[in-house]
Amino acid sequence: MTSGNNDSGGRLERWVATAIGALFIAIAVFILLSSPDTPGWGALLASAAIGGLGVEAVVSAARNRRCLLSRIGPLP
């Protein structure tokens, strides 16, 4: 029998997606700050892609939707 509170799994998934999104945003900032002098195109492209995935994960969690990272599926 179920306890009737089926929202706890969704709530936990949103918290995890928010945490992973914040981690990706922090990694993107670290990529930009760790490159010497001015970041090159590679660092800018990598930080934009990783930061974009992080922002999308946080926004998706706020909207109670699955983020792109969770839609990728199990990778080998």
Distance bins in CASP14 RR format, pairs under 12 A and 6 or more apart:
PFRMAT RR
TARGET T0000
AUTHOR 0000-0000-0000
RMODE 2
METHOD distances of the structure
MODEL  1
2 8 0 0 0 0 0 1 0 0 0 0 0
5 11 0 0 0 0 1 0 0 0 0 0 0
5 12 0 0 0 0 0 1 0 0 0 0 0
6 12 0 0 0 0 0 1 0 0 0 0 0
7 13 0 0 0 0 0 1 0 0 0 0 0
7 14 0 0 0 0 0 1 0 0 0 0 0
7 64 0 0 0 0 0 1 0 0 0 0 0
8 14 0 0 0 0 0 1 0 0 0 0 0
8 15 0 0 0 0 0 1 0 0 0 0 0
9 15 0 0 0 0 1 0 0 0 0 0 0
9 16 0 0 0 0 1 0 0 0 0 0 0
9 17 0 0 0 0 0 1 0 0 0 0 0
9 64 0 0 0 0 0 1 0 0 0 0 0
10 16 0 0 0 0 1 0 0 0 0 0 0
10 17 0 0 0 0 1 0 0 0 0 0 0
10 18 0 0 0 0 0 1 0 0 0 0 0
10 61 0 0 0 0 1 0 0 0 0 0 0
10 64 0 0 0 0 1 0 0 0 0 0 0
10 65 0 0 0 0 0 1 0 0 0 0 0
10 66 0 0 0 0 0 1 0 0 0 0 0
10 70 0 0 0 0 0 1 0 0 0 0 0
11 17 0 0 0 0 0 1 0 0 0 0 0
11 18 0 0 0 0 0 1 0 0 0 0 0
11 61 0 0 0 0 0 1 0 0 0 0 0
11 64 0 0 0 0 1 0 0 0 0 0 0
12 18 0 0 0 0 0 1 0 0 0 0 0
12 19 0 0 0 0 0 1 0 0 0 0 0
12 61 0 0 0 0 0 1 0 0 0 0 0
13 19 0 0 0 0 0 1 0 0 0 0 0
13 20 0 0 0 0 0 1 0 0 0 0 0
13 57 0 0 0 0 0 1 0 0 0 0 0
13 60 0 0 0 0 0 1 0 0 0 0 0
13 61 0 0 0 0 1 0 0 0 0 0 0
13 64 0 0 0 0 1 0 0 0 0 0 0
13 65 0 0 0 0 0 1 0 0 0 0 0
13 66 0 0 0 0 1 0 0 0 0 0 0
13 67 0 0 0 0 1 0 0 0 0 0 0
13 69 0 0 0 0 0 1 0 0 0 0 0
13 70 1 0 0 1 0 0 0 0 0 0 0
14 20 0 0 0 0 0 1 0 0 0 0 0
14 21 0 0 0 0 0 1 0 0 0 0 0
14 57 0 0 0 0 1 0 0 0 0 0 0
14 58 0 0 0 0 1 0 0 0 0 0 0
14 59 0 0 0 0 0 1 0 0 0 0 0
14 60 0 0 0 0 1 0 0 0 0 0 0
14 61 1 0 1 0 0 0 0 0 0 0 0
14 62 0 0 0 0 1 0 0 0 0 0 0
14 63 0 0 0 0 1 0 0 0 0 0 0
14 64 1 0 0 1 0 0 0 0 0 0 0
14 65 0 0 0 0 1 0 0 0 0 0 0
14 66 0 0 0 0 1 0 0 0 0 0 0
14 67 0 0 0 0 1 0 0 0 0 0 0
14 70 0 0 0 0 0 1 0 0 0 0 0
15 21 0 0 0 0 0 1 0 0 0 0 0
15 22 0 0 0 0 0 1 0 0 0 0 0
15 57 0 0 0 0 0 1 0 0 0 0 0
15 58 0 0 0 0 0 1 0 0 0 0 0
15 61 1 0 0 1 0 0 0 0 0 0 0
15 62 0 0 0 0 0 1 0 0 0 0 0
15 64 0 0 0 0 0 1 0 0 0 0 0
16 22 0 0 0 0 0 1 0 0 0 0 0
16 23 0 0 0 0 0 1 0 0 0 0 0
16 57 0 0 0 0 1 0 0 0 0 0 0
16 58 0 0 0 0 0 1 0 0 0 0 0
16 60 0 0 0 0 0 1 0 0 0 0 0
16 61 0 0 0 0 1 0 0 0 0 0 0
16 66 0 0 0 0 0 1 0 0 0 0 0
16 67 0 0 0 0 0 1 0 0 0 0 0
16 69 0 0 0 0 0 1 0 0 0 0 0
16 70 0 0 0 0 1 0 0 0 0 0 0
17 23 0 0 0 0 0 1 0 0 0 0 0
17 24 0 0 0 0 0 1 0 0 0 0 0
17 53 0 0 0 0 0 1 0 0 0 0 0
17 54 0 0 0 0 1 0 0 0 0 0 0
17 55 0 0 0 0 0 1 0 0 0 0 0
17 56 0 0 0 0 1 0 0 0 0 0 0
17 57 1 0 1 0 0 0 0 0 0 0 0
17 58 1 0 0 1 0 0 0 0 0 0 0
17 59 0 0 0 0 1 0 0 0 0 0 0
17 60 1 0 0 1 0 0 0 0 0 0 0
17 61 1 0 1 0 0 0 0 0 0 0 0
17 62 0 0 0 0 1 0 0 0 0 0 0
17 63 0 0 0 0 0 1 0 0 0 0 0
17 64 0 0 0 0 0 1 0 0 0 0 0
17 65 0 0 0 0 1 0 0 0 0 0 0
17 66 0 0 0 0 1 0 0 0 0 0 0
17 67 1 0 1 0 0 0 0 0 0 0 0
17 68 0 0 0 0 0 1 0 0 0 0 0
17 69 1 0 0 1 0 0 0 0 0 0 0
17 70 1 0 0 1 0 0 0 0 0 0 0
17 71 0 0 0 0 0 1 0 0 0 0 0
18 24 0 0 0 0 0 1 0 0 0 0 0
18 25 0 0 0 0 0 1 0 0 0 0 0
18 54 0 0 0 0 1 0 0 0 0 0 0
18 55 0 0 0 0 0 1 0 0 0 0 0
18 56 0 0 0 0 0 1 0 0 0 0 0
18 57 1 0 0 1 0 0 0 0 0 0 0
18 58 1 0 1 0 0 0 0 0 0 0 0
18 59 0 0 0 0 1 0 0 0 0 0 0
18 60 0 0 0 0 1 0 0 0 0 0 0
18 61 1 0 1 0 0 0 0 0 0 0 0
18 62 1 0 0 1 0 0 0 0 0 0 0
18 63 0 0 0 0 0 1 0 0 0 0 0
18 64 0 0 0 0 0 1 0 0 0 0 0
18 67 0 0 0 0 1 0 0 0 0 0 0
18 69 0 0 0 0 0 1 0 0 0 0 0
19 25 0 0 0 0 0 1 0 0 0 0 0
19 26 0 0 0 0 0 1 0 0 0 0 0
19 54 0 0 0 0 0 1 0 0 0 0 0
19 57 0 0 0 0 1 0 0 0 0 0 0
19 58 0 0 0 0 1 0 0 0 0 0 0
19 61 0 0 0 0 1 0 0 0 0 0 0
19 67 0 0 0 0 0 1 0 0 0 0 0
19 69 0 0 0 0 0 1 0 0 0 0 0
20 26 0 0 0 0 0 1 0 0 0 0 0
20 27 0 0 0 0 0 1 0 0 0 0 0
20 50 0 0 0 0 0 1 0 0 0 0 0
20 51 0 0 0 0 0 1 0 0 0 0 0
20 53 0 0 0 0 1 0 0 0 0 0 0
20 54 1 0 0 1 0 0 0 0 0 0 0
20 55 0 0 0 0 0 1 0 0 0 0 0
20 56 0 0 0 0 0 1 0 0 0 0 0
20 57 1 0 1 0 0 0 0 0 0 0 0
20 58 0 0 0 0 1 0 0 0 0 0 0
20 60 0 0 0 0 0 1 0 0 0 0 0
20 61 0 0 0 0 1 0 0 0 0 0 0
20 67 0 0 0 0 1 0 0 0 0 0 0
20 68 0 0 0 0 0 1 0 0 0 0 0
20 69 1 0 0 1 0 0 0 0 0 0 0
20 70 0 0 0 0 1 0 0 0 0 0 0
21 27 0 0 0 0 1 0 0 0 0 0 0
21 28 0 0 0 0 1 0 0 0 0 0 0
21 50 0 0 0 0 1 0 0 0 0 0 0
21 51 0 0 0 0 1 0 0 0 0 0 0
21 52 0 0 0 0 1 0 0 0 0 0 0
21 53 1 0 0 1 0 0 0 0 0 0 0
21 54 1 1 0 0 0 0 0 0 0 0 0
21 55 1 0 0 1 0 0 0 0 0 0 0
21 56 0 0 0 0 1 0 0 0 0 0 0
21 57 1 1 0 0 0 0 0 0 0 0 0
21 58 1 0 1 0 0 0 0 0 0 0 0
21 59 0 0 0 0 1 0 0 0 0 0 0
21 60 0 0 0 0 1 0 0 0 0 0 0
21 61 0 0 0 0 1 0 0 0 0 0 0
21 62 0 0 0 0 0 1 0 0 0 0 0
21 67 1 0 0 1 0 0 0 0 0 0 0
21 68 0 0 0 0 0 1 0 0 0 0 0
21 69 1 0 0 1 0 0 0 0 0 0 0
21 70 0 0 0 0 0 1 0 0 0 0 0
22 28 0 0 0 0 0 1 0 0 0 0 0
22 29 0 0 0 0 0 1 0 0 0 0 0
22 51 0 0 0 0 0 1 0 0 0 0 0
22 53 0 0 0 0 0 1 0 0 0 0 0
22 54 1 0 0 1 0 0 0 0 0 0 0
22 55 0 0 0 0 1 0 0 0 0 0 0
22 57 0 0 0 0 1 0 0 0 0 0 0
22 58 1 0 0 1 0 0 0 0 0 0 0
22 59 0 0 0 0 0 1 0 0 0 0 0
22 61 0 0 0 0 0 1 0 0 0 0 0
23 29 0 0 0 0 0 1 0 0 0 0 0
23 30 0 0 0 0 0 1 0 0 0 0 0
23 50 0 0 0 0 1 0 0 0 0 0 0
23 51 0 0 0 0 0 1 0 0 0 0 0
23 53 0 0 0 0 0 1 0 0 0 0 0
23 54 1 0 0 1 0 0 0 0 0 0 0
23 57 0 0 0 0 1 0 0 0 0 0 0
23 58 0 0 0 0 0 1 0 0 0 0 0
23 69 0 0 0 0 0 1 0 0 0 0 0
24 30 0 0 0 0 0 1 0 0 0 0 0
24 31 0 0 0 0 0 1 0 0 0 0 0
24 46 0 0 0 0 0 1 0 0 0 0 0
24 47 0 0 0 0 0 1 0 0 0 0 0
24 48 0 0 0 0 0 1 0 0 0 0 0
24 49 0 0 0 0 1 0 0 0 0 0 0
24 50 1 0 1 0 0 0 0 0 0 0 0
24 51 1 0 1 0 0 0 0 0 0 0 0
24 52 1 0 0 1 0 0 0 0 0 0 0
24 53 1 0 1 0 0 0 0 0 0 0 0
24 54 1 1 0 0 0 0 0 0 0 0 0
24 55 0 0 0 0 1 0 0 0 0 0 0
24 56 0 0 0 0 1 0 0 0 0 0 0
24 57 1 0 0 1 0 0 0 0 0 0 0
24 58 0 0 0 0 1 0 0 0 0 0 0
24 67 0 0 0 0 0 1 0 0 0 0 0
24 68 0 0 0 0 0 1 0 0 0 0 0
24 69 0 0 0 0 1 0 0 0 0 0 0
25 31 0 0 0 0 0 1 0 0 0 0 0
25 32 0 0 0 0 0 1 0 0 0 0 0
25 47 0 0 0 0 1 0 0 0 0 0 0
25 48 0 0 0 0 0 1 0 0 0 0 0
25 50 0 0 0 0 1 0 0 0 0 0 0
25 51 1 0 1 0 0 0 0 0 0 0 0
25 52 0 0 0 0 1 0 0 0 0 0 0
25 53 0 0 0 0 1 0 0 0 0 0 0
25 54 1 0 1 0 0 0 0 0 0 0 0
25 55 1 0 0 1 0 0 0 0 0 0 0
25 56 0 0 0 0 0 1 0 0 0 0 0
25 57 0 0 0 0 1 0 0 0 0 0 0
25 58 1 0 0 1 0 0 0 0 0 0 0
25 59 0 0 0 0 0 1 0 0 0 0 0
26 32 0 0 0 0 0 1 0 0 0 0 0
26 33 0 0 0 0 0 1 0 0 0 0 0
26 34 0 0 0 0 0 1 0 0 0 0 0
26 47 0 0 0 0 0 1 0 0 0 0 0
26 50 0 0 0 0 1 0 0 0 0 0 0
26 51 0 0 0 0 1 0 0 0 0 0 0
26 54 0 0 0 0 1 0 0 0 0 0 0
26 55 0 0 0 0 0 1 0 0 0 0 0
26 58 0 0 0 0 0 1 0 0 0 0 0
27 33 0 0 0 0 0 1 0 0 0 0 0
27 34 0 0 0 0 0 1 0 0 0 0 0
27 43 0 0 0 0 0 1 0 0 0 0 0
27 46 0 0 0 0 1 0 0 0 0 0 0
27 47 0 0 0 0 1 0 0 0 0 0 0
27 49 0 0 0 0 0 1 0 0 0 0 0
27 50 1 0 1 0 0 0 0 0 0 0 0
27 51 1 0 0 1 0 0 0 0 0 0 0
27 52 0 0 0 0 0 1 0 0 0 0 0
27 53 0 0 0 0 1 0 0 0 0 0 0
27 54 0 0 0 0 1 0 0 0 0 0 0
28 34 0 0 0 0 0 1 0 0 0 0 0
28 35 0 0 0 0 0 1 0 0 0 0 0
28 39 0 0 0 0 0 1 0 0 0 0 0
28 43 0 0 0 0 1 0 0 0 0 0 0
28 44 0 0 0 0 0 1 0 0 0 0 0
28 45 0 0 0 0 0 1 0 0 0 0 0
28 46 1 0 0 1 0 0 0 0 0 0 0
28 47 1 0 1 0 0 0 0 0 0 0 0
28 48 1 0 0 1 0 0 0 0 0 0 0
28 49 0 0 0 0 1 0 0 0 0 0 0
28 50 1 0 1 0 0 0 0 0 0 0 0
28 51 1 1 0 0 0 0 0 0 0 0 0
28 52 1 0 0 1 0 0 0 0 0 0 0
28 53 0 0 0 0 1 0 0 0 0 0 0
28 54 1 0 0 1 0 0 0 0 0 0 0
28 55 0 0 0 0 1 0 0 0 0 0 0
29 35 0 0 0 0 0 1 0 0 0 0 0
29 39 0 0 0 0 0 1 0 0 0 0 0
29 43 0 0 0 0 0 1 0 0 0 0 0
29 46 0 0 0 0 0 1 0 0 0 0 0
29 47 1 0 0 1 0 0 0 0 0 0 0
29 48 0 0 0 0 0 1 0 0 0 0 0
29 50 0 0 0 0 1 0 0 0 0 0 0
29 51 0 0 0 0 1 0 0 0 0 0 0
29 52 0 0 0 0 0 1 0 0 0 0 0
29 54 0 0 0 0 0 1 0 0 0 0 0
29 55 0 0 0 0 0 1 0 0 0 0 0
30 39 0 0 0 0 0 1 0 0 0 0 0
30 43 0 0 0 0 0 1 0 0 0 0 0
30 46 0 0 0 0 0 1 0 0 0 0 0
30 47 0 0 0 0 1 0 0 0 0 0 0
30 50 0 0 0 0 1 0 0 0 0 0 0
30 51 0 0 0 0 0 1 0 0 0 0 0
31 39 1 0 0 1 0 0 0 0 0 0 0
31 40 0 0 0 0 0 1 0 0 0 0 0
31 42 0 0 0 0 1 0 0 0 0 0 0
31 43 1 0 1 0 0 0 0 0 0 0 0
31 44 0 0 0 0 1 0 0 0 0 0 0
31 45 0 0 0 0 1 0 0 0 0 0 0
31 46 1 0 1 0 0 0 0 0 0 0 0
31 47 1 0 1 0 0 0 0 0 0 0 0
31 48 0 0 0 0 1 0 0 0 0 0 0
31 49 0 0 0 0 1 0 0 0 0 0 0
31 50 1 0 0 1 0 0 0 0 0 0 0
31 51 0 0 0 0 1 0 0 0 0 0 0
32 38 0 0 0 0 0 1 0 0 0 0 0
32 39 1 0 1 0 0 0 0 0 0 0 0
32 40 0 0 0 0 1 0 0 0 0 0 0
32 42 0 0 0 0 0 1 0 0 0 0 0
32 43 1 0 0 1 0 0 0 0 0 0 0
32 44 1 0 0 1 0 0 0 0 0 0 0
32 45 0 0 0 0 0 1 0 0 0 0 0
32 46 0 0 0 0 1 0 0 0 0 0 0
32 47 1 0 1 0 0 0 0 0 0 0 0
32 48 0 0 0 0 1 0 0 0 0 0 0
32 50 0 0 0 0 0 1 0 0 0 0 0
32 51 0 0 0 0 1 0 0 0 0 0 0
33 39 0 0 0 0 1 0 0 0 0 0 0
33 43 0 0 0 0 1 0 0 0 0 0 0
33 47 0 0 0 0 1 0 0 0 0 0 0
34 40 0 0 0 0 0 1 0 0 0 0 0
34 43 0 0 0 0 1 0 0 0 0 0 0
34 46 0 0 0 0 0 1 0 0 0 0 0
34 47 0 0 0 0 1 0 0 0 0 0 0
35 41 0 0 0 0 0 1 0 0 0 0 0
35 42 0 0 0 0 1 0 0 0 0 0 0
35 43 1 0 1 0 0 0 0 0 0 0 0
35 44 0 0 0 0 1 0 0 0 0 0 0
35 45 0 0 0 0 0 1 0 0 0 0 0
35 46 0 0 0 0 1 0 0 0 0 0 0
35 47 0 0 0 0 1 0 0 0 0 0 0
36 43 0 0 0 0 1 0 0 0 0 0 0
37 43 0 0 0 0 0 1 0 0 0 0 0
38 44 0 0 0 0 1 0 0 0 0 0 0
39 45 0 0 0 0 1 0 0 0 0 0 0
39 46 0 0 0 0 1 0 0 0 0 0 0
39 47 1 0 0 1 0 0 0 0 0 0 0
39 48 0 0 0 0 0 1 0 0 0 0 0
40 46 0 0 0 0 1 0 0 0 0 0 0
40 47 0 0 0 0 0 1 0 0 0 0 0
40 48 0 0 0 0 0 1 0 0 0 0 0
41 47 0 0 0 0 0 1 0 0 0 0 0
41 48 0 0 0 0 0 1 0 0 0 0 0
42 48 0 0 0 0 1 0 0 0 0 0 0
42 49 0 0 0 0 1 0 0 0 0 0 0
42 50 0 0 0 0 0 1 0 0 0 0 0
43 49 0 0 0 0 0 1 0 0 0 0 0
43 50 0 0 0 0 0 1 0 0 0 0 0
44 50 0 0 0 0 0 1 0 0 0 0 0
44 51 0 0 0 0 0 1 0 0 0 0 0
45 51 0 0 0 0 0 1 0 0 0 0 0
45 52 0 0 0 0 0 1 0 0 0 0 0
46 52 0 0 0 0 0 1 0 0 0 0 0
46 53 0 0 0 0 0 1 0 0 0 0 0
47 53 0 0 0 0 0 1 0 0 0 0 0
47 54 0 0 0 0 0 1 0 0 0 0 0
47 55 0 0 0 0 0 1 0 0 0 0 0
48 54 0 0 0 0 0 1 0 0 0 0 0
48 55 0 0 0 0 0 1 0 0 0 0 0
49 55 0 0 0 0 0 1 0 0 0 0 0
49 56 0 0 0 0 0 1 0 0 0 0 0
49 68 0 0 0 0 0 1 0 0 0 0 0
50 56 0 0 0 0 0 1 0 0 0 0 0
50 57 0 0 0 0 0 1 0 0 0 0 0
50 69 0 0 0 0 0 1 0 0 0 0 0
51 57 0 0 0 0 1 0 0 0 0 0 0
51 58 0 0 0 0 1 0 0 0 0 0 0
51 59 0 0 0 0 0 1 0 0 0 0 0
51 68 0 0 0 0 0 1 0 0 0 0 0
51 69 0 0 0 0 0 1 0 0 0 0 0
52 58 0 0 0 0 1 0 0 0 0 0 0
52 59 0 0 0 0 1 0 0 0 0 0 0
52 60 0 0 0 0 0 1 0 0 0 0 0
52 67 0 0 0 0 0 1 0 0 0 0 0
52 68 0 0 0 0 1 0 0 0 0 0 0
52 69 0 0 0 0 0 1 0 0 0 0 0
53 59 0 0 0 0 0 1 0 0 0 0 0
53 60 0 0 0 0 0 1 0 0 0 0 0
53 67 1 0 0 1 0 0 0 0 0 0 0
53 68 1 0 0 1 0 0 0 0 0 0 0
53 69 1 0 0 1 0 0 0 0 0 0 0
53 70 0 0 0 0 0 1 0 0 0 0 0
53 71 0 0 0 0 0 1 0 0 0 0 0
53 72 0 0 0 0 0 1 0 0 0 0 0
54 60 0 0 0 0 1 0 0 0 0 0 0
54 61 0 0 0 0 0 1 0 0 0 0 0
54 67 0 0 0 0 1 0 0 0 0 0 0
54 68 0 0 0 0 1 0 0 0 0 0 0
54 69 0 0 0 0 1 0 0 0 0 0 0
55 61 0 0 0 0 0 1 0 0 0 0 0
55 62 0 0 0 0 0 1 0 0 0 0 0
55 67 0 0 0 0 0 1 0 0 0 0 0
55 68 0 0 0 0 0 1 0 0 0 0 0
55 69 0 0 0 0 0 1 0 0 0 0 0
56 62 0 0 0 0 0 1 0 0 0 0 0
56 63 0 0 0 0 0 1 0 0 0 0 0
56 65 0 0 0 0 1 0 0 0 0 0 0
56 66 0 0 0 0 0 1 0 0 0 0 0
56 67 1 0 1 0 0 0 0 0 0 0 0
56 68 1 0 1 0 0 0 0 0 0 0 0
56 69 0 0 0 0 1 0 0 0 0 0 0
56 70 0 0 0 0 0 1 0 0 0 0 0
56 71 0 0 0 0 0 1 0 0 0 0 0
57 63 0 0 0 0 0 1 0 0 0 0 0
57 65 0 0 0 0 0 1 0 0 0 0 0
57 66 0 0 0 0 1 0 0 0 0 0 0
57 67 1 0 1 0 0 0 0 0 0 0 0
57 68 1 0 0 1 0 0 0 0 0 0 0
57 69 1 0 1 0 0 0 0 0 0 0 0
57 70 0 0 0 0 1 0 0 0 0 0 0
57 71 0 0 0 0 0 1 0 0 0 0 0
57 72 0 0 0 0 0 1 0 0 0 0 0
58 65 0 0 0 0 0 1 0 0 0 0 0
58 67 0 0 0 0 1 0 0 0 0 0 0
58 68 0 0 0 0 0 1 0 0 0 0 0
58 69 0 0 0 0 0 1 0 0 0 0 0
59 65 0 0 0 0 1 0 0 0 0 0 0
59 66 0 0 0 0 0 1 0 0 0 0 0
59 67 0 0 0 0 1 0 0 0 0 0 0
59 68 0 0 0 0 0 1 0 0 0 0 0
60 66 1 0 0 1 0 0 0 0 0 0 0
60 67 1 1 0 0 0 0 0 0 0 0 0
60 68 1 0 0 1 0 0 0 0 0 0 0
60 69 0 0 0 0 1 0 0 0 0 0 0
60 70 0 0 0 0 1 0 0 0 0 0 0
60 71 0 0 0 0 1 0 0 0 0 0 0
61 67 1 0 0 1 0 0 0 0 0 0 0
61 68 0 0 0 0 0 1 0 0 0 0 0
61 69 0 0 0 0 0 1 0 0 0 0 0
61 70 0 0 0 0 0 1 0 0 0 0 0
65 71 0 0 0 0 0 1 0 0 0 0 0
66 72 0 0 0 0 0 1 0 0 0 0 0
66 73 0 0 0 0 0 1 0 0 0 0 0
67 73 0 0 0 0 0 1 0 0 0 0 0
69 75 0 0 0 0 0 1 0 0 0 0 0
END
